[in-house]
């Protein structure tokens, strides 16, 4: 016997459970840095990928930035650096792969050519050479020995 199906409603909350408890935060506008600040940050990053908190505070003060801005800039810059180095490694890997394929192709073609071309020393001793040079219409005196 089939059991009777009773309809029931499922109440689902949409969104995060704490979403309605706190007012939504406004997204902070993107911070623009001056060319001098970016230049100094890049120079420092080139020398040193990670800063200790004291180094970060000193750099932030000298550039008139907050500690959090310097910290975030370095985090973002390290992410960019990792992505770029990964892309460079991939490009180098692809280039090396293309070179290897070309070298293999060249070696294969060379081996094909060498297997088709008979050795000249063996050629003179073969019956094929004798048949190829058989010229019955020429006079005896003009024949190649």
Residue pairs with C-beta under 8 A, 6 or more apart in sequence:
31 69
33 41
33 65
33 69
33 73
36 63
37 63
37 64
37 65
40 59
40 62
40 63
41 59
41 63
41 70
41 73
41 74
41 77
42 77
44 51
44 59
45 74
45 77
45 81
48 55
49 74
49 78
49 81
50 74
50 78
51 59
51 70
51 74
53 67
56 67
56 70
56 71
56 74
57 67
59 65
59 70
60 66
60 67
60 69
60 70
63 70
65 73
118 126
123 129
133 144
135 143
